[in-house]
Amino acid sequence: MLNESAVKSYLKDKFKDAFYVEITRLGAGVHGAGFLIEIQTEQGISQYVVKGLFPEGLGHDYPSDRAQVFLLDLETYNELPRHAKAIDVLAEMPDGSIKSIGGGKEYYLLMERVEGRDYFNDLREFSKKQGLEQADIKKIKAMTSYLSDIHSVKKDSRSLYLRKIRDIIGHGECLMGVFDIYPEGVLSYEDMAEIEKMCIDWRARLKSKTHRLCQIHGDFHPGNIWFKGVRDIDFVLLDRSRGPFGDAADDVTALCINYIFFSVMYYGDVRGAYLEGLNLFLEEYIKQTNDNELLEVVAPFFAFRGAVVANPVFYPELTEDARNKIFRFIRFVLSSERFDINRVNSYMAD
């Protein structure tokens, strides 16, 4: 678990007058293991402890999870009276070396620049069309083919699947977190709680479906899908989120909610190119993946995505009537055993 030689190299560099470093395993608990560090200098022997977290369960599944825990430890340990002091946070690099990542006041991601037009542009243009054009159909098929490919990468991990079902409800960026940034008066706390409790019931239904765990994007919405040109089906993706594995329903609903949202915003119901797009996307995806179970598991994922598009913080242009239709859609989908695309408008009816 601990790369002792790399830790020793780091310590000898940090404590330049050290002429002896010894590492001894102290023991392990539920979360991880601890190691005693003894450093001898001319001033005597100093003792420290290095902690590591086990990489599965308890929200520690990905290296970034474990980094988050330790960065918070470094930020808070020293502020509490009588608490053991934190010294640094160590990162083991791909080449096996150890370096410090502690002490930062903020963190940033540097990434490459991409060019193109996000799929929001296409969705806005749908409002000017009677139905889908060939370019629209090709783009939808390109997206379903892409998802079919990445979702074919499966992973056997009960912990990660349960985490995804938990996160879709309780993560700060998902359902409960999105509700927490709603302006006062848009949706009552009682109505929010009703939706949250319905999603918890769905969590119980989905817990046994660990076979569905697969590679996902995690935030496959129109703003993160950039096509190279108006009629070009080649696209690039941005902002993969909340872990590389989950349920395929997460990616599918992230996009499909937008066919519903835009149509409700422009027309008050789901029709025309938007209804065709929704039908085509789901039909093509299911045909390519043979995921005949998909429509039986999408409800809590639709609830999360519905809460996003109904949030006036994100979409202030949505009318109150249209927003209430999205809320009704969420409740009716959560009340249904299986999502029925033929009932998409009745889901929003009074």
C-alpha positions as a Python dict, from the first residue, in 0.01 Angstrom:
ca = {
    (1, 'M'): (0, 0, 0),
    (2, 'L'): (283, 240, 83),
    (3, 'N'): (574, 297, -154),
    (4, 'E'): (835, 300, 122),
    (5, 'S'): (1139, 374, -92),
    (6, 'A'): (969, 675, -253),
    (7, 'V'): (851, 804, 86),
    (8, 'K'): (1204, 773, 222),
    (9, 'S'): (1341, 972, -73),
    (10, 'Y'): (1081, 1245, -11),
    (11, 'L'): (1163, 1258, 361),
    (12, 'K'): (1539, 1275, 304),
    (13, 'D'): (1480, 1568, 71),
    (14, 'K'): (1244, 1742, 314),
    (15, 'F'): (1463, 1677, 619),
    (16, 'K'): (1802, 1739, 462),
    (17, 'D'): (1997, 1673, 782),
    (18, 'A'): (1842, 1327, 825),
    (19, 'F'): (2088, 1040, 813),
    (20, 'Y'): (1843, 766, 911),
    (21, 'V'): (1478, 706, 808),
    (22, 'E'): (1279, 401, 918),
    (23, 'I'): (920, 310, 826),
    (24, 'T'): (713, 62, 1029),
    (25, 'R'): (350, -37, 975),
    (26, 'L'): (142, 57, 1279),
    (27, 'G'): (-184, -114, 1190),
    (28, 'A'): (-505, -77, 996),
    (29, 'G'): (-862, 28, 1063),
    (30, 'V'): (-1182, 43, 861),
    (31, 'H'): (-1069, 335, 647),
    (32, 'G'): (-701, 266, 593),
    (33, 'A'): (-359, 196, 742),
    (34, 'G'): (-97, 394, 931),
    (35, 'F'): (283, 383, 921),
    (36, 'L'): (532, 508, 1179),
    (37, 'I'): (811, 726, 1040),
    (38, 'E'): (1130, 764, 1246),
    (39, 'I'): (1380, 1026, 1132),
    (40, 'Q'): (1716, 1059, 1301),
    (41, 'T'): (1919, 1379, 1277),
    (42, 'E'): (2199, 1526, 1484),
    (43, 'Q'): (1926, 1675, 1708),
    (44, 'G'): (1782, 1332, 1782),
    (45, 'I'): (1493, 1116, 1664),
    (46, 'S'): (1163, 1263, 1543),
    (47, 'Q'): (851, 1052, 1485),
    (48, 'Y'): (568, 1106, 1239),
    (49, 'V'): (281, 901, 1099),
    (50, 'V'): (183, 852, 735),
    (51, 'K'): (-180, 755, 668),
    (52, 'G'): (-318, 580, 362),
    (53, 'L'): (-681, 504, 271),
    (54, 'F'): (-810, 176, 132),
    (55, 'P'): (-921, 231, -229),
    (56, 'E'): (-1273, 86, -223),
    (57, 'G'): (-1595, 186, -50),
    (58, 'L'): (-1677, 470, 189),
    (59, 'G'): (-1644, 719, -96),
    (60, 'H'): (-1269, 648, -137),
    (61, 'D'): (-1290, 462, -468),
    (62, 'Y'): (-1087, 700, -686),
    (63, 'P'): (-745, 856, -615),
    (64, 'S'): (-909, 1201, -627),
    (65, 'D'): (-1142, 1094, -342),
    (66, 'R'): (-847, 1007, -124),
    (67, 'A'): (-670, 1330, -216),
    (68, 'Q'): (-981, 1524, -114),
    (69, 'V'): (-986, 1358, 229),
    (70, 'F'): (-621, 1434, 298),
    (71, 'L'): (-635, 1791, 169),
    (72, 'L'): (-927, 1854, 403),
    (73, 'D'): (-728, 1695, 686),
    (74, 'L'): (-435, 1929, 620),
    (75, 'E'): (-668, 2228, 611),
    (76, 'T'): (-853, 2148, 934),
    (77, 'Y'): (-639, 1941, 1173),
    (78, 'N'): (-424, 2232, 1281),
    (79, 'E'): (-721, 2460, 1349),
    (80, 'L'): (-869, 2238, 1621),
    (81, 'P'): (-722, 2263, 1972),
    (82, 'R'): (-545, 1949, 2097),
    (83, 'H'): (-562, 1780, 1756),
    (84, 'A'): (-253, 1605, 1615),
    (85, 'K'): (-85, 1839, 1368),
    (86, 'A'): (-88, 1768, 994),
    (87, 'I'): (241, 1829, 812),
    (88, 'D'): (181, 1772, 439),
    (89, 'V'): (-16, 1577, 177),
    (90, 'L'): (193, 1343, -37),
    (91, 'A'): (118, 1230, -392),
    (92, 'E'): (271, 923, -550),
    (93, 'M'): (337, 1002, -916),
    (94, 'P'): (317, 758, -1211),
    (95, 'D'): (697, 719, -1208),
    (96, 'G'): (686, 611, -842),
    (97, 'S'): (825, 934, -701),
    (98, 'I'): (660, 1121, -413),
    (99, 'K'): (587, 1493, -413),
    (100, 'S'): (396, 1738, -195),
    (101, 'I'): (55, 1868, -301),
    (102, 'G'): (-34, 2016, 37),
    (103, 'G'): (-69, 2377, 137),
    (104, 'G'): (-263, 2507, -161),
    (105, 'K'): (-531, 2771, -109),
    (106, 'E'): (-705, 2678, -435),
    (107, 'Y'): (-658, 2423, -714),
    (108, 'Y'): (-694, 2454, -1091),
    (109, 'L'): (-715, 2223, -1391),
    (110, 'L'): (-510, 2297, -1701),
    (111, 'M'): (-649, 2135, -2015),
    (112, 'E'): (-633, 2164, -2391),
    (113, 'R'): (-855, 2401, -2586),
    (114, 'V'): (-1115, 2259, -2825),
    (115, 'E'): (-1323, 2428, -3093),
    (116, 'G'): (-1668, 2366, -3236),
    (117, 'R'): (-2035, 2436, -3166),
    (118, 'D'): (-2204, 2283, -2865),
    (119, 'Y'): (-2519, 2079, -2915),
    (120, 'F'): (-2728, 2352, -2751),
    (121, 'N'): (-2707, 2530, -3086),
    (122, 'D'): (-2871, 2235, -3259),
    (123, 'L'): (-3143, 2210, -2997),
    (124, 'R'): (-3231, 2577, -3035),
    (125, 'E'): (-3254, 2530, -3413),
    (126, 'F'): (-3502, 2243, -3365),
    (127, 'S'): (-3763, 2506, -3274),
    (128, 'K'): (-3752, 2632, -3634),
    (129, 'K'): (-3804, 2289, -3792),
    (130, 'Q'): (-4105, 2072, -3858),
    (131, 'G'): (-3898, 1760, -3801),
    (132, 'L'): (-3546, 1623, -3796),
    (133, 'E'): (-3322, 1683, -4094),
    (134, 'Q'): (-3061, 1436, -4218),
    (135, 'A'): (-2781, 1621, -4041),
    (136, 'D'): (-2977, 1602, -3714),
    (137, 'I'): (-3035, 1229, -3754),
    (138, 'K'): (-2668, 1166, -3828),
    (139, 'K'): (-2560, 1357, -3519),
    (140, 'I'): (-2799, 1166, -3295),
    (141, 'K'): (-2677, 836, -3436),
    (142, 'A'): (-2316, 947, -3387),
    (143, 'M'): (-2388, 1022, -3020),
    (144, 'T'): (-2570, 694, -2956),
    (145, 'S'): (-2289, 501, -3128),
    (146, 'Y'): (-2035, 675, -2909),
    (147, 'L'): (-2228, 596, -2591),
    (148, 'S'): (-2278, 239, -2704),
    (149, 'D'): (-1901, 203, -2742),
    (150, 'I'): (-1800, 352, -2408),
    (151, 'H'): (-2082, 179, -2219),
    (152, 'S'): (-1964, -158, -2352),
    (153, 'V'): (-1669, -130, -2110),
    (154, 'K'): (-1802, -304, -1799),
    (155, 'K'): (-1664, -322, -1447),
    (156, 'D'): (-1742, -566, -1169),
    (157, 'S'): (-1768, -352, -857),
    (158, 'R'): (-2067, -353, -627),
    (159, 'S'): (-1915, -61, -435),
    (160, 'L'): (-1892, 166, -739),
    (161, 'Y'): (-2245, 90, -858),
    (162, 'L'): (-2396, 159, -517),
    (163, 'R'): (-2191, 476, -503),
    (164, 'K'): (-2337, 599, -833),
    (165, 'I'): (-2693, 535, -715),
    (166, 'R'): (-2612, 712, -388),
    (167, 'D'): (-2440, 1003, -560),
    (168, 'I'): (-2720, 1067, -810),
    (169, 'I'): (-2940, 1151, -512),
    (170, 'G'): (-2710, 1287, -244),
    (171, 'H'): (-2399, 1427, -413),
    (172, 'G'): (-2351, 1803, -386),
    (173, 'E'): (-2359, 1832, -766),
    (174, 'C'): (-2661, 1602, -807),
    (175, 'L'): (-3027, 1602, -699),
    (176, 'M'): (-3006, 1724, -338),
    (177, 'G'): (-2721, 1964, -413),
    (178, 'V'): (-2909, 2114, -707),
    (179, 'F'): (-3222, 2158, -493),
    (180, 'D'): (-3013, 2332, -226),
    (181, 'I'): (-2925, 2616, -465),
    (182, 'Y'): (-3285, 2678, -576),
    (183, 'P'): (-3400, 3033, -497),
    (184, 'E'): (-3658, 3054, -219),
    (185, 'G'): (-4016, 3009, -334),
    (186, 'V'): (-3954, 2819, -658),
    (187, 'L'): (-4028, 2479, -505),
    (188, 'S'): (-4127, 2421, -144),
    (189, 'Y'): (-3900, 2225, 89),
    (190, 'E'): (-4181, 1972, 126),
    (191, 'D'): (-4201, 1920, -250),
    (192, 'M'): (-3825, 1882, -271),
    (193, 'A'): (-3832, 1628, 11),
    (194, 'E'): (-4111, 1434, -162),
    (195, 'I'): (-3898, 1397, -477),
    (196, 'E'): (-3588, 1309, -273),
    (197, 'K'): (-3776, 1039, -80),
    (198, 'M'): (-3914, 891, -402),
    (199, 'C'): (-3558, 872, -533),
    (200, 'I'): (-3447, 691, -216),
    (201, 'D'): (-3715, 429, -285),
    (202, 'W'): (-3569, 393, -634),
    (203, 'R'): (-3225, 345, -481),
    (204, 'A'): (-3357, 37, -305),
    (205, 'R'): (-3486, -96, -637),
    (206, 'L'): (-3161, -39, -819),
    (207, 'K'): (-2917, -171, -558),
    (208, 'S'): (-2929, -525, -700),
    (209, 'K'): (-2849, -410, -1055),
    (210, 'T'): (-2473, -398, -1011),
    (211, 'H'): (-2435, -575, -1348),
    (212, 'R'): (-2518, -239, -1507),
    (213, 'L'): (-2192, -77, -1397),
    (214, 'C'): (-2005, 52, -1701),
    (215, 'Q'): (-1775, 326, -1823),
    (216, 'I'): (-1959, 659, -1851),
    (217, 'H'): (-1896, 1023, -1929),
    (218, 'G'): (-2101, 1136, -1629),
    (219, 'D'): (-2226, 1470, -1761),
    (220, 'F'): (-2326, 1402, -2121),
    (221, 'H'): (-2533, 1716, -2169),
    (222, 'P'): (-2544, 1946, -2475),
    (223, 'G'): (-2300, 2202, -2338),
    (224, 'N'): (-2033, 1933, -2311),
    (225, 'I'): (-2080, 1794, -2663),
    (226, 'W'): (-1905, 2009, -2925),
    (227, 'F'): (-1953, 1925, -3292),
    (228, 'K'): (-1678, 2032, -3530),
    (229, 'G'): (-1927, 2188, -3776),
    (230, 'V'): (-2297, 2242, -3849),
    (231, 'R'): (-2320, 1925, -4059),
    (232, 'D'): (-2012, 1751, -3924),
    (233, 'I'): (-2087, 1448, -3706),
    (234, 'D'): (-1741, 1451, -3550),
    (235, 'F'): (-1752, 1583, -3194),
    (236, 'V'): (-1536, 1630, -2887),
    (237, 'L'): (-1644, 1614, -2522),
    (238, 'L'): (-1578, 1835, -2221),
    (239, 'D'): (-1609, 1805, -1842),
    (240, 'R'): (-1634, 1435, -1764),
    (241, 'S'): (-1770, 1430, -1409),
    (242, 'R'): (-1814, 1236, -1085),
    (243, 'G'): (-1611, 927, -1167),
    (244, 'P'): (-1551, 711, -1474),
    (245, 'F'): (-1801, 435, -1388),
    (246, 'G'): (-2175, 434, -1328),
    (247, 'D'): (-2506, 343, -1489),
    (248, 'A'): (-2553, 409, -1858),
    (249, 'A'): (-2883, 576, -1768),
    (250, 'D'): (-2683, 870, -1633),
    (251, 'D'): (-2545, 960, -1977),
    (252, 'V'): (-2868, 881, -2163),
    (253, 'T'): (-3090, 1099, -1943),
    (254, 'A'): (-2834, 1382, -1933),
    (255, 'L'): (-2898, 1435, -2302),
    (256, 'C'): (-3257, 1317, -2337),
    (257, 'I'): (-3395, 1556, -2074),
    (258, 'N'): (-3296, 1837, -2309),
    (259, 'Y'): (-3525, 1725, -2591),
    (260, 'I'): (-3804, 1748, -2334),
    (261, 'F'): (-3686, 2072, -2174),
    (262, 'F'): (-3638, 2269, -2496),
    (263, 'S'): (-3970, 2157, -2641),
    (264, 'V'): (-4157, 2248, -2321),
    (265, 'M'): (-3981, 2585, -2318),
    (266, 'Y'): (-4078, 2665, -2677),
    (267, 'Y'): (-4413, 2486, -2716),
    (268, 'G'): (-4543, 2386, -2373),
    (269, 'D'): (-4525, 2015, -2461),
    (270, 'V'): (-4297, 1769, -2640),
    (271, 'R'): (-4351, 1774, -3015),
    (272, 'G'): (-4195, 1811, -3360),
    (273, 'A'): (-3821, 1768, -3398),
    (274, 'Y'): (-3779, 1740, -3021),
    (275, 'L'): (-4014, 1442, -2991),
    (276, 'E'): (-3852, 1282, -3296),
    (277, 'G'): (-3508, 1340, -3145),
    (278, 'L'): (-3607, 1185, -2813),
    (279, 'N'): (-3760, 882, -2985),
    (280, 'L'): (-3466, 837, -3220),
    (281, 'F'): (-3205, 870, -2948),
    (282, 'L'): (-3366, 609, -2722),
    (283, 'E'): (-3449, 371, -3007),
    (284, 'E'): (-3099, 387, -3156),
    (285, 'Y'): (-2928, 354, -2820),
    (286, 'I'): (-3133, 51, -2713),
    (287, 'K'): (-3091, -111, -3056),
    (288, 'Q'): (-2713, -67, -3047),
    (289, 'T'): (-2665, -177, -2685),
    (290, 'N'): (-2949, -427, -2638),
    (291, 'D'): (-3004, -254, -2305),
    (292, 'N'): (-3369, -354, -2275),
    (293, 'E'): (-3355, -281, -1903),
    (294, 'L'): (-3271, 88, -1954),
    (295, 'L'): (-3625, 226, -1940),
    (296, 'E'): (-3681, 43, -1610),
    (297, 'V'): (-3397, 227, -1432),
    (298, 'V'): (-3397, 583, -1573),
    (299, 'A'): (-3642, 738, -1325),
    (300, 'P'): (-3402, 874, -1056),
    (301, 'F'): (-3159, 989, -1325),
    (302, 'F'): (-3439, 1177, -1501),
    (303, 'A'): (-3532, 1327, -1164),
    (304, 'F'): (-3181, 1466, -1117),
    (305, 'R'): (-3163, 1601, -1472),
    (306, 'G'): (-3514, 1743, -1445),
    (307, 'A'): (-3416, 1927, -1128),
    (308, 'V'): (-3123, 2077, -1321),
    (309, 'V'): (-3321, 2211, -1617),
    (310, 'A'): (-3603, 2337, -1391),
    (311, 'N'): (-3360, 2536, -1176),
    (312, 'P'): (-3393, 2911, -1248),
    (313, 'V'): (-3031, 2958, -1145),
    (314, 'F'): (-2934, 2767, -1460),
    (315, 'Y'): (-3231, 2851, -1686),
    (316, 'P'): (-3397, 3177, -1577),
    (317, 'E'): (-3577, 3207, -1911),
    (318, 'L'): (-3810, 2916, -1831),
    (319, 'T'): (-4163, 3029, -1743),
    (320, 'E'): (-4327, 2923, -1420),
    (321, 'D'): (-4579, 2714, -1611),
    (322, 'A'): (-4306, 2532, -1804),
    (323, 'R'): (-4105, 2480, -1486),
    (324, 'N'): (-4406, 2325, -1312),
    (325, 'K'): (-4449, 2087, -1605),
    (326, 'I'): (-4094, 1967, -1553),
    (327, 'F'): (-4168, 1910, -1183),
    (328, 'R'): (-4479, 1709, -1276),
    (329, 'F'): (-4270, 1511, -1523),
    (330, 'I'): (-4024, 1424, -1245),
    (331, 'R'): (-4296, 1306, -1007),
    (332, 'F'): (-4482, 1098, -1266),
    (333, 'V'): (-4165, 933, -1394),
    (334, 'L'): (-4067, 845, -1038),
    (335, 'S'): (-4415, 701, -983),
    (336, 'S'): (-4392, 476, -1290),
    (337, 'E'): (-4238, 131, -1303),
    (338, 'R'): (-4099, 197, -1651),
    (339, 'F'): (-4043, 510, -1859),
    (340, 'D'): (-4289, 515, -2149),
    (341, 'I'): (-4194, 761, -2420),
    (342, 'N'): (-4549, 752, -2555),
    (343, 'R'): (-4666, 905, -2226),
    (344, 'V'): (-4408, 1183, -2211),
    (345, 'N'): (-4672, 1455, -2246),
    (346, 'S'): (-4918, 1289, -2010),
    (347, 'Y'): (-4640, 1282, -1748),
    (348, 'M'): (-4662, 1663, -1745),
    (349, 'A'): (-5040, 1698, -1747),
    (350, 'D'): (-5227, 1848, -1451),
}
